[in-house]
């Protein structure tokens, strides 16, 4: 299965991490790939980085590789060893031109369940088995509140 979480609202990565936790609870082998993120924010490690290490989940971050393309290539190479592969901000990397929309086709038939997130829709994404759009109705960012520890990072 390929699941996609997209839209302008907060919660796409959170949804993917919720699936990760569920899969972990069922002893599935999980790879989490953060194509556009580093594990640090404001001189501290982000919460998911700390949690994934404690859970023993393999995670790849942008700072460990030169480009989102390098991350994708590594993920594709090792994907058959996993039951679930999360490609966080994959769609955003496509929007920014770091990856091509055609790269989505390479996720089909990997054998692992795949989750992609990011606030961009493109024609190839329609091949996903599930697409959920997260819509922003109200966000505390509009009041100037950014980067809440434990909620955003």
N, C-alpha and C positions, 0 to 999 in steps of 0.2 A: 504494500500500500504506500502511496505517496500522499502526504497531508501537507497542505499549505495554509499558513496563517498570514493574512495580508490586511491592508487597510491603514487608516491614519490614526487609529486609536492605540492607546497603551494596552499591552497585554499579549502581544504576539510571542515574544520570547517567553513570557510567563506561561503561556499555554503549552509551548514546546517543552519547557522544563517540567511542567505538570505531567506530561506524557512520559518524559524521561523517568520521573520518580515512579510512576505506575509500572513502567517496564522494568525498572530496577527491582521493584518489589516482586516481580515475577521471574527474577534471576536471568533476565535477558542481558546479552552483551551489548553495551551502548558506547557509541562514539559521538561526542559533542564537538562540533566544529564552529567556531565563532569567526566567521569570514571577515568581519569588519570591526572586531572588538579586541581590546587588550584586556588582560586580567586585572589591571590596576586602574583606579580612579581616585583622584584626590589623595595621592600618596598612601593608598591602602588597597588591598585586594578586594575585588567585588565579591558579593555574597555567594553568587553561583560558583565562582572559582573555588572558594573555600569549601563549599558544600560538596562539589564534585570530587575534590581531592579526598575528603573524608569518606565519601561513598565508594571511592575507588573507580570512578568513571573516567575513562580516557577523554581528555579534552585538548583540543588544538586551538591555539589563539594566533591572531595576526602577528603578534610580536615574535612568535617562534618561526615565522616564515617571512619571505620577502613580500609576497603579494597574495591577495585572495585566490588568484589562479593557482599558486603553489599549494595553498590549503586544499583547494578542490581536488587537485591532482593526487595529493596524498590520501585524501578521504576516499576517492574512487579506487585507489590502489588497495586499500585495506578494508573497504566496505564489505567484501564477502566474509570477513571474520566477525562481523557484528550482526545483531538482530535488528538494531535500531540505529540510524544515523541521523543526527540533527545538524542541519546546515543553517545556523542562525544568521540572519541578514543576507541570505543568498539573493533574495529578490532585490534588496537594496544595492548589492554589489553589481547586479545586472543593470539597474537604473543608472548607476554611476559609471558604467562602462568597464569595470574591472573584470566582469564575466559577461558572456554573451547569452542572450535568451536561448540560443540553441544548446547551451550547456545543460539546460534543464532536461533535454532528451537523454542525456547521458546517465541520468538518475533512474530512468525507467529500466526495469528488469535487473536491478542490482542484486536482488535476493533479500536484502535487508529492507525493513520498513524505513521510509525516508520522510523527514519533516523539513520543510523549508519555511523560513519566515522572512518578513521584510515588506515595506510599504510600497510595493510596486506590482502592478499586474501587467502581464504580457501574454500574447497568444499561446505560447507553448505551455504556460502554467495551467491551461484548461485541461491538460492531460492528467492532472492530479486526480486522485480518487476522492479527495475531500478538499474543499476550499472554504475557509471561514474568513469572513471579513470583519475585522475589529474596527468599529466606528467610534470616533471620539464625539462624545456628547458634551462633556465638560472635563477640563483638565486643570490641575493646580499650576501648571506651567504658565497659564495665562495670567496668574497673579504674581508671577516672578519667582515662584518656588521651583527650583530645579535640583535635581540630583539628591533625592531623599535617601539616606542610608537605610538599607533594608527593604525599601520599596522600589527604588530605581537602580540601585547598585549594591 
